[in-house]
């Protein structure tokens, strides 16, 4: 898949978290700018391009901004990656990284991270007592690891305004995943702990994101990729 005008792209997912193992897929996430003229016609450009083998997702700049303003944990990773995990960085991409705290707001971050973690927990509950195939067990352990990660990262972001992508102790997450694969109920106390922690933690985040700063960046993107159309003779 060749997508023009990629502004920012990097390796995300388990590799970025430090939770990858032999055979893990390498996931990539990025953002591109549609040619500004393409936004003016009857049919707008495609907002996302997704491929497998390799696993890569690219969102159009405006769509990525909407996802990030909503606190979407997956989208948010793109502007908090360690420097060595970026594969494409442009000046406009660097501007976006510098603006990353402008996307943050307390309620959106709490709702998004806890909401995603709760979704993972529901998946675990629906898998029963652990008497399932080896493949399902692997997926269960993976979902449990990401439940724990989402809770930890979300609380850090809520409390400090900073997001650390790589987990501090990967073995702790792997061990938790295996315990949950044996018994899904093991995840319930952890989720309850983080729900209480969010309630009791004073947030460093504003009530609302800085949408004017985000909009100004998006306008710079549109100006950069604008080519005046030829005027037809009447």
Buried (B, 14 or more C-beta within 10 A) or exposed (E): EEBEBBBBBBBBBBBBBBBBEEEEEBBBBBBBBBBBEEBEEEEEEEBEBEEEEEBBBBBBBBBBBBBBBBBBBBBBBBBBBEEEBBEBBBEBBEBBBEBBBBBBBBEBBBBBBBEBBBEBBEBBEEBEEEEEEEEBBBBBBBBBBBBBBBBBBBBBBBBEBEBBBEBEEBEEBBEBBBBBBEEBEBBEEBBEEBBEBBEEBEBBBEEEBBEEEBEEBBEEBBEBBEEEEEEEEE
